[in-house]
Amino acid sequence: MRRLYTPIPPIANGLLTAKDAGATYSAPHGGEETVQTATNGITLGYSDKGTGLPLVFLHAFPLNRTMWAAQEAALSPRFRVITVDLRGHGESDAPLWHYSLDQAADDVRALLDHLSIRQALFVGLSMGGYILFAFYRKHAERVKGLVLADTKAQADTPEGKEGRFQMAQTAYKKGPSAIADIMIPKLLSPATIRTRPELVRHVRAMIEGNQMSGIVGDLMAMAERPDSVPLLNRIACPTQIIVGELDQATPPADAGLMAERIPGSRLAVIPQAAHLANLEQPEAFTQTVAAFASGLAAI
């Protein structure tokens, strides 16, 4: 088990280049430019910065693509970085209907087609990792490599499904602010909540910016997801696994299971980080992704 926590120097943001004619643009997140495109019957928001090996980042529940701001800034001078607002989140549509992880995977595949990207390295954290398992089942030929961060392969237990049902009722009755109250202690370590109010405010703003339909739809999708443990030994692409050492939602034992079952995979444990390891320890997380991506780019 490797522990990677060497900081890397910050790198300035690159500028977004729109490669898709007919796209629409907005600046929803602190002035960051967004590209939106029609995908599978909805409008999907995303950012596309840099050139080189494509890195596609899929965010956690119930956040949005701005959770990847530090990684986008550091990596876009070296790679093509695409961050996506998944269906139901951020600047993407949140239709009031049934959601599934297969549907989210197809949204991502359609976006790759739109951007003329044949293969990419995918980085998924928590729910983003669940979507990557669905994506790999359906579109393995599009995957050059995987980074599975603070996620797990197992399906929900009956207790887990019941918890998602109850959270959906809370979202319906009390709205996204109540979901933020529930989720922040699950996403961030106690020390971060106590000493980094600006990060807590950012996470709360991402959660409260979602519509109830997207929150409930994702809860249903995650509750219905299949067990991906049987898939692990069939994953044939290079795979990096990352977990925060303090992660309670998907603890290091879950990461260890994936590392044991996925052939040739690597495991990095990020010290002093809980579920949102990329936000609590961005330098260590980004260093791990950068090293892995650099190795893939050379292949």
N, C-alpha and C positions, 0 to 999 in steps of 0.2 A: 504494500500500500504506500503510495507516494503522497507526501504533503507538499503542496506547492503554494507558497505565499510570498515569493519575492516580488516586491512592487516594480512596476514598469513606469517610465515617465509618461505624463499625459501628452497627448497629441491633439493638435487643434482639429476642429470639425472641418470636414470637407464640404463642398457645395453639392446640392442635389442636382443631378442631370436627368431630365425626363427623357426616357428612351422610347416612350410609347405615344404615338400621335393620337390626338383626340382625348387625352386624359384631362381631368380637371384638377385644380390645385386649390389649396387653402393653407392657412397657417394656424392650426388649432392649438399647438402645444408650445407656448413660449416662443413663438415666431418660427418654429421649425416648419419647413415646407412639406406639404403632404401631396402625394399623388393619389388620385382615386380612379378606380376603373370598375366597370360592370363585370361581375364574375358570378356565374351560377345563379343569376337572378337577383343579386344584391350588388350594392356598391361597396367595394373593399378599399380601405385606406392603407397606404404603405409609404415608406420612404426608401429611396434607392440612391446610395452614395458610393463613390469610389469605382475602381476598376480592378480586374484580376479575378481570382477564384471567387465565385459567388458564395456568400455566407448568408443563410436565411434564418432569421431569429423569430421564434414563436414564443409568445409571452405566457405568463402564468394567469390563473384565475384568481381574482376577478379584476385584472389590471389592463394595461394596454401597452402599445409598443414603446412608449417613452420609458419603460423600465430598462430598456437597453441603451439609453442615451450615452452612458460612459463607454460601453463597448463599441457603439457606433462611432463615437469621436476618436477612440484610440485605434480602431481597426480599419476604418474606411480609407486612410492614406495608403494602405497596403493591400486591401481586398475590396471586392464589391459587396457592400453590406446592405441587405434588404431586411427591413423590420416591418412586420405586418400587424395591423389591428385585426385580430381575428373576428369572424362573424359575431356580432353582439357586443363589440367592444370599441372604445375610442371613436375614430372617425368612420368606422364601418357600420353598415346597417345592422339593426337589431330587430329582425322581423319577429312578430308574435306567432310562433309556430314551433314545431318539433325540431330540435337540434340533435346532431349526432357527431361523433368524432370522425367517422368516415366522411361526412359532409364537409367538415372542416378541412380534412385532408384533401378532398377534391377542390375546395376553394384554393388551397395552396398550389395544387397542381395546375389549376387554371391560371393562376397568377404567373407561375413559371412559364407557361406557354405564352402568355401575354408579353412577358419580358424576353422571350426567345432564349431562355436558360434551359439547356439540356440536362445538366447535372449541377448539384450544389452540395455544399456542406451545410447541414441543418443543425441548429442549436435550439433545443426545446427545454424549457424549465417548467416543472410540475405539469400542469395541464398541457403545456407545449410539448412535453415529453410523451404524454398519452397520445397526442395527435401524431407524433412521429412514429409511434408503433403502428397506428392505423395507416399512415402514409407508406411506411415500409411494406406492409402487407399488400397494398394496392399498387404501389409505384416504385418498387425497389430499384428499378433501372435508372431512376432519376436521382438516386442517393449516392454521392461520392463519399460521404462520411457522416457520422452522427456524433453530436454531443448531447448526452442525456444528463440533464442537471436537475438535482433535487426533485426526482421523480421516482416512480416505481412501476414494475411490470405487473404486479398483482391487481386483480379486479377488486372492487369494493367488497368488503364483508357486509353481511346483513345490517350490522350496526352502522357501518359507513353509509349505506344506502339510506337508512332511516335518518341519519344526520343530514344528508343532502336534502331529503324531503322536508325536514323541519326548517332548514335554512331557506328553502324556496318559499315556505309559508311566511317566514319573517320578511323576505324580500318583497313579497306581494303585499303584506299588511303594513310594513313600516318603511320600506324603501331602501335604497343603497346605503344610506348613512348607518342604518342598523347593521348591515352586512359588514361595513368597515369596522364597526365596534367588535364584531365577532372575529373577523379575519386578521386584524393587525396583530393580536397576540400569537396567532398561529404562524404568521409570516416572518416576524422579526423577533430577534432575541430580546430578553428583558433588558439587557444592558443598552441595546440600541434604542429601545422605547424610552428608556430613562435618560439617555445622554445625547440623542441625536434628533431633536424635535423637527428639524427641517426635513429629514428623511421620512419621519412618521407622517408629516403633513403631505409630502409628495405621494406616499402610498395611499393615504386617505383620499387625496384628490383624484387619483386614478380610479379608485373604487367608486367614489361618489359620482364620477363622470359617466358611469355606465347606466344604461336603461334597465329597468326591472326585467323586461323581456329577455335581454341578453343574459343576465345573471341566472334567471330561472332556466332558460334554455340550456346553458352550460352545465348547470347542476344535474339536469336530466341526462344530458349526454355523458357526463362522467359516471353517473350512477349505472348507466346501461353498458359501459364499456366492457369488453371481454377480457378474460385473463390473458395477458401477453407473455407469461412465463414460458409456455411451449414455443413461442416465437424466438426466444433469445438465442438458442443454439443454431438457429437458421440465419441469423444476421451475419452477412458475409462481408460487409464493408468495414473499414476502420472505424472504431468507436472509442470515444473518450467519455468517461463517466465522471461527474463532478457532484460532490455533496458537501454541504456545510456540516461541520462536526456537531453543531448544536441543533440541527434540523430535527424537529419533533414530528412534523407532518409526514415526511418521507425520510426516515432516519438512515444513518450510515449502513445499518444492516441491510436495508433494501438496496442500496447502491452496491453493497458487497455481493448480493445475490446476482445482480445483473453482471457484475464484473466476473463472477465465477462462470456464468453460463454463456456469455457472448464471447466467441473465440477471438483471442488476441486483443481484447479490450484493455484499456488503461483506466485506473481509478485515481482520482485526486480528491483528497479531503481538505476542505478549506477551513483553517482555524478561525475561531471567533465569528462564525457565520451560522445563521439558522436557515430557514427555508429559502429566503431570497438572497442567496449567497452572492449573486452578481451585484446587488445593491449594498449589502453590508460590507463586503470586501471586494470592491470592483477591480482593484489592481491585481489581486491574486487570481480572480476569476478570469480576467481578460488575458493575463499572462498564460494561463492554461490553454485557453482557446487559441491564442495567437501561435503558441508553439505547435499545437496539433494541426492548425490550418496551414502553417508553414511547411510541415512535413507532407501534407496532402498536396499542396501546390507543386511540390517537387516531383510528384509521381506522374 
